[in-house]
């Protein structure tokens, strides 16, 4: 089915009688075009703008869709997920409701390690089968691109298995999948507490093997007191650089280990979570062009009280992406629409910031801005068509999905 979807991406298509939120950087606000049209040939946008200004030749021979005045945005992008996992951790949810902290759950042998055990016991086909419903939930809300991390395997074969399963999701469904190798996520039981030895294994053996097979588009790490130190993450990032892979970082979520500055030093695509990031970290990210990925699902789910420094990111001009952080332990969230509402209500992001966060800035956080994230000529025809009166409805509503149609690569 997926192959059929990809092979039909040819031809000329025209979506007319629409209101566009192009999200173009050159425009103000949402880049709104009233009475707009979008034309695509072979899955690539050839025109986006006012219908009255479209050259007549552009629409000749096109398959025409009258959008009935509906809104079109870029297809949504979930730029931070751990979508490939086995089972769930509802029992730990009960523990936290009874008063246990995230750190206490982890130190008691729960947390990420319990997901490692479940993933290692599952075959690749089973991982794909369990993960497809989560992907389908995102697709149903207009998601056209998704990032998927490994990090529950924590040895060579199981990390490769996770990344292969993630690649297969992009073959099973009409969606763009970007994979991130998150070997430095947690310490597996067999490491017997020796973080340095495990980091050496990740940097010197697992990462090069993953890179050699082309399984990862980026390298991620978890820089935190319950995970790995800045020095240890640096060793992993040095290996990523040697392999020609860009980096991302789980940074400053539970404490300020200056992860944002570390990410910026390596020119990271993004630094994510960032609740404890200080002004020096925000300024460093701005200089490096590193995107701040805001993850309100985890903040909400583990009942954090320290909010990310949104005002500092605005002050320094740091781009902000918004993502679900879908994972079994701290953000079992499969709705990017609800995530936008959380970002607005919990952290005070504006409607414009939320919508840019799941389109243009999310694309930037994945290194995809040249291909996706805005409605502009030359980019992939990844679109979402909505039954709404105004874009604010996409952020305002909770538990309501106004998607009318989703277009991926022109289809």
VOGU-3710 file (C-alpha; in Angstrom, 3 decimals, decimal comma):
1> xxxxxxxxxx> 0,000/0,000/0,000  2,785/2,431/0,925  4,630/1,702/-2,301  1,473/2,467/-4,245  1,101/5,782/-2,409  4,657/6,765/-3,285  4,458/5,691/-6,920  1,337/7,786/-7,594  3,068/11,037/-6,596  3,295/12,186/-10,223
11> xxxxxxxxxx> 1,042/14,544/-12,170  -0,211/18,071/-11,593  -2,575/18,914/-8,750  -4,248/22,215/-7,892  -5,970/23,093/-4,621  -7,973/26,294/-5,141  -10,526/28,423/-3,303  -8,532/28,092/-0,096  -7,163/30,241/2,707  -3,461/29,593/3,185
21> xxxxxxxxxx> -1,296/29,801/6,279  1,974/29,406/4,406  4,259/29,796/7,490  6,881/31,275/5,139  9,745/32,994/6,968  9,606/35,919/4,567  5,981/36,636/5,531  4,570/38,158/8,709  2,695/36,058/11,229  1,259/32,907/9,707
31> xxxxxxxxxx> 1,873/34,062/6,132  -1,856/34,225/5,430  -3,114/34,316/1,852  -6,854/34,863/1,404  -8,410/33,331/-1,725  -5,288/31,293/-2,263  -4,215/28,322/-4,331  -1,489/25,685/-4,216  -0,268/23,816/-7,297  2,068/20,835/-7,232
41> xxxxxxxxxx> 3,751/18,813/-9,950  5,192/15,384/-9,184  4,707/16,021/-5,463  6,585/19,355/-5,423  4,879/22,733/-4,974  5,175/24,886/-8,105  2,899/27,723/-6,993  1,523/28,953/-3,667  -0,197/32,304/-3,353  -3,209/34,317/-4,416
51> xxxxxxxxxx> -5,344/32,398/-6,892  -5,933/35,552/-8,935  -2,186/35,976/-9,428  -1,471/32,388/-10,461  -0,228/32,158/-14,074  -2,851/30,432/-16,198  -0,315/27,930/-17,479  0,293/26,589/-13,970  -3,156/25,054/-13,697  -3,466/23,676/-17,216
61> xxxxxxxxxx> -4,217/19,961/-17,160  -4,251/19,834/-13,360  -6,417/17,648/-11,186  -8,359/20,400/-9,408  -9,664/20,291/-5,844  -12,050/23,056/-4,745  -11,306/23,555/-1,044  -14,531/25,428/-0,389  -12,792/28,233/1,478  -11,110/25,871/3,930
71> xxxxxxxxxx> -7,734/26,609/5,504  -4,553/24,932/4,297  -1,449/24,728/6,485  1,765/22,843/5,887  1,470/19,213/6,928  2,229/18,955/10,637  5,617/17,670/11,814  6,217/15,841/15,102  9,943/16,413/15,580  10,545/14,500/18,846
81> xxxxxxxxxx> 9,081/11,034/19,465  10,092/7,679/20,897  7,377/6,016/18,826  9,142/2,640/18,597  8,605/0,949/21,945  7,032/-2,218/23,308  4,316/-2,417/25,918  3,499/0,444/28,264  4,360/1,723/31,720  0,936/2,293/33,219
91> xxxxxxxxxx> 2,133/0,667/36,454  4,743/3,409/36,874  2,022/5,978/36,277  0,282/4,485/39,298  3,539/4,751/41,288  3,859/8,437/40,497  0,236/9,040/41,408  1,110/7,481/44,785  3,926/10,004/45,220  7,069/8,559/43,599
101> xxxxxxxxxx> 9,222/11,009/41,588  10,635/10,383/38,114  14,083/9,940/39,678  12,785/7,498/42,315  11,071/5,373/39,667  14,300/5,263/37,639  16,506/4,432/40,609  14,127/1,630/41,641  14,879/-0,146/38,362  11,823/1,169/36,559
111> xxxxxxxxxx> 11,803/3,949/34,057  13,660/3,556/30,810  15,201/0,225/31,838  11,776/-1,434/31,989  11,151/-0,319/28,401  14,554/-1,737/27,450  13,516/-5,142/28,751  10,230/-5,022/26,829  11,841/-3,906/23,577  14,578/-6,525/23,715
121> xxxxxxxxxx> 11,924/-9,222/24,129  9,957/-8,034/21,087  10,750/-8,948/17,487  11,023/-6,333/14,768  7,650/-7,232/13,270  6,029/-6,932/16,690  7,609/-3,515/17,226  6,230/-2,324/13,907  2,774/-3,716/14,709  2,690/-2,076/18,140
131> xxxxxxxxxx> 3,948/1,273/16,842  1,699/1,637/13,787  -1,416/2,618/15,807  0,571/5,411/17,452  1,744/6,638/14,056  -1,786/6,354/12,673  -3,071/8,605/15,479  -0,580/11,288/14,449  -1,343/10,889/10,739  -5,064/11,278/11,460
141> xxxxxxxxxx> -4,347/14,776/12,768  -2,479/15,926/9,674  1,075/14,842/10,484  3,138/14,308/7,336  6,628/14,003/8,900  7,737/12,403/12,149  11,041/11,906/13,950  11,524/8,558/15,707  14,303/7,830/18,187  15,867/4,565/19,230
151> xxxxxxxxxx> 17,152/4,313/22,794  15,292/1,361/24,286  17,657/-1,245/22,835  20,952/-0,063/24,359  23,034/-2,698/22,580  24,033/-3,020/18,951  21,450/-5,508/17,732  18,480/-4,002/19,566  19,326/-0,420/18,615  19,564/-1,517/14,982
161> xxxxxxxxxx> 16,291/-3,411/15,354  14,586/-0,257/16,646  15,893/1,903/13,835  14,952/-0,673/11,191  11,435/-0,776/12,649  11,271/3,017/12,495  12,336/3,008/8,837  9,665/0,391/8,123  6,942/2,662/9,517  7,782/5,054/6,690
171> xxxxxxxxxx> 7,337/2,199/4,223  4,039/1,056/5,733  2,452/4,519/5,772  2,568/7,629/3,532  4,672/9,719/5,913  8,244/11,010/6,034  10,235/9,361/8,846  13,492/10,761/10,226  15,384/8,521/12,632  17,631/9,509/15,537
181> xxxxxxxxxx> 20,107/7,144/17,216  19,674/7,612/20,977  22,176/5,059/22,257  23,162/7,356/25,150  19,672/7,249/26,640  20,142/5,166/29,783  22,472/2,590/31,291  21,524/-1,038/30,476  21,636/-3,630/33,294  24,664/-5,415/31,834
191> xxxxxxxxxx> 26,741/-2,211/32,164  26,714/-2,739/35,947  26,775/0,972/36,653  29,849/1,770/34,541  28,681/4,767/32,523  32,083/5,516/30,997  32,498/2,001/29,639  28,996/2,105/28,160  29,625/5,504/26,552  32,781/4,038/24,986
201> xxxxxxxxxx> 30,674/1,180/23,614  28,104/3,597/22,181  30,680/5,960/20,671  33,212/3,462/19,385  31,098/0,480/18,318  27,320/0,965/18,190  27,190/4,435/16,614  29,691/3,681/13,826  27,832/0,463/12,977  24,460/2,236/12,888
211> xxxxxxxxxx> 25,929/4,984/10,705  27,560/2,491/8,344  24,173/0,881/7,668  22,481/4,243/7,078  19,947/3,634/9,835  20,138/7,066/11,504  19,603/10,608/10,249  20,891/12,147/13,504  22,387/11,274/16,900  20,694/12,163/20,190
221> xxxxxxxxxx> 21,658/11,886/23,852  20,195/12,339/27,344  22,303/14,805/29,346  21,028/14,604/32,917  22,142/13,513/36,383  20,154/10,274/36,042  21,619/9,703/32,567  24,934/11,002/31,180  27,237/13,912/31,953  28,155/16,663/29,490
231> xxxxxxxxxx> 31,627/15,137/29,133  30,168/11,722/28,318  27,713/13,185/25,804  30,601/15,087/24,203  32,315/11,788/23,458  29,181/10,520/21,730  28,823/13,763/19,773  32,464/13,593/18,689  31,736/10,133/17,277  28,624/11,487/15,537
241> xxxxxxxxxx> 30,692/14,249/13,961  33,240/11,693/12,772  30,376/9,703/11,201  28,986/12,807/9,477  25,727/12,831/11,462  24,082/15,928/12,983  23,203/15,902/16,684  20,249/16,679/18,964  20,070/16,634/22,762  17,673/15,980/25,636
251> xxxxxxxxxx> 18,917/18,917/27,713  18,210/20,665/31,018  14,985/18,770/31,720  15,468/18,016/35,428  18,471/20,199/36,288  20,829/22,668/34,651  23,891/20,766/33,489  24,299/23,404/30,756  23,064/20,960/28,153  21,744/23,780/25,969
261> xxxxxxxxxx> 25,239/25,268/25,737  26,679/21,818/25,010  24,181/21,300/22,192  24,970/24,719/20,762  28,706/24,052/20,908  28,174/21,094/18,581  25,839/23,032/16,280  22,939/20,772/17,269  19,776/20,791/15,191  17,802/21,084/18,416
271> xxxxxxxxxx> 17,974/20,972/22,180  14,823/19,531/23,727  12,897/19,892/27,039  14,993/22,820/28,405  13,024/23,520/31,592  16,195/24,522/33,481  18,023/26,313/30,659  19,529/29,658/31,704  20,166/32,819/29,703  23,667/31,732/28,693
281> xxxxxxxxxx> 22,165/28,570/27,234  19,468/30,467/25,346  22,035/32,906/23,942  24,311/30,063/22,867  21,442/28,326/21,086  20,562/31,537/19,266  24,145/31,977/18,040  24,285/28,365/16,849  20,842/28,359/15,212  19,817/25,462/17,472
291> xxxxxxxxxx> 16,039/25,056/17,781  14,420/24,821/21,224  12,001/21,900/21,116  9,257/22,421/23,686  7,707/19,230/25,111  4,686/20,094/27,274  3,444/16,487/27,357  6,308/15,350/29,578  6,049/18,470/31,764  2,347/17,762/32,247
301> xxxxxxxxxx> 2,620/14,011/32,715  5,362/13,999/35,360  3,841/17,078/37,011  6,864/19,307/36,699  6,662/22,854/38,035  9,704/24,463/36,375  8,683/25,876/33,000  11,077/26,309/30,078  12,292/29,914/29,709  10,048/30,917/26,814
311> xxxxxxxxxx> 10,693/34,632/27,391  14,450/34,080/27,083  14,009/32,156/23,847  11,916/35,018/22,458  14,376/37,627/23,693  17,318/35,928/22,001  15,448/34,904/18,854  15,635/31,147/19,393  13,259/29,225/17,132  10,795/27,078/19,095
321> xxxxxxxxxx> 9,439/23,738/17,900  6,616/21,880/19,649  6,455/18,069/19,774  4,632/15,237/21,545  7,695/13,427/22,992  5,570/10,296/22,598  7,082/7,678/24,907  5,746/5,044/27,288  7,043/6,507/30,539  6,697/10,277/30,624
331> xxxxxxxxxx> 4,577/11,386/27,652  2,214/8,719/26,237  0,819/11,408/23,950  -0,190/10,850/20,326  -1,951/14,145/19,571  0,026/17,049/18,157  -3,127/19,192/18,282  -3,446/18,642/22,041  0,298/19,283/22,375  -0,186/22,739/20,849
341> xxxxxxxxxx> -2,965/23,485/23,339  -0,668/22,390/26,179  2,162/24,589/24,893  -0,215/27,555/24,854  -1,972/26,974/28,182  0,987/25,685/30,214  3,846/27,737/28,736  2,121/30,742/27,184  3,083/30,212/23,547  1,011/32,251/21,118
351> xxxxxxxxxx> -1,102/30,740/18,348  1,518/31,803/15,798  4,318/30,227/17,857  2,403/26,973/18,290  1,619/26,634/14,589  5,172/27,542/13,571  6,348/25,044/16,196  4,643/22,087/14,514  5,492/23,168/10,951  8,391/25,487/10,075
361> xxxxxxxxxx> 10,405/25,231/13,304  9,789/21,480/13,589  11,174/21,103/10,070  14,195/23,190/11,072  14,713/20,952/14,118  14,993/17,946/11,787  17,141/19,610/9,150  14,173/19,424/6,765  13,365/23,111/6,291  14,648/23,047/2,720
371> xxxxxxxxxx> 12,018/20,426/1,860  9,081/20,865/4,233  7,501/22,985/6,950  6,154/25,850/4,809  3,916/26,166/1,763  6,349/27,532/-0,818  7,402/26,674/-4,353  10,128/24,053/-4,450  9,042/22,264/-1,299  7,236/18,955/-0,910
381> xxxxxxxxxx> 3,464/19,207/-1,302  2,822/18,149/2,295  -0,405/19,878/3,302  -3,194/19,719/5,853  -6,671/21,012/4,935  -8,859/22,024/7,878  -12,570/22,602/8,547  -11,996/25,706/10,675  -12,940/29,384/10,620  -9,555/30,598/11,870
391> xxxxxxxxxx> -6,169/28,990/12,624  -6,509/29,672/16,355  -9,012/26,788/16,490  -6,151/24,322/15,946  -4,630/25,467/19,241  -7,813/26,332/21,144  -9,730/23,070/20,947  -9,030/19,972/23,069  -9,960/16,473/21,939  -11,386/17,695/18,639
401> xxxxxxxxxx> -9,887/17,000/15,226  -11,031/19,297/12,374  -8,809/17,728/9,697  -10,580/17,610/6,328  -7,768/16,102/4,243  -4,065/15,356/4,505  -1,766/15,614/1,485  1,651/13,927/1,443  3,939/14,518/-1,523  1,008/15,731/-3,582
411> x> -1,280/12,795/-2,819
//
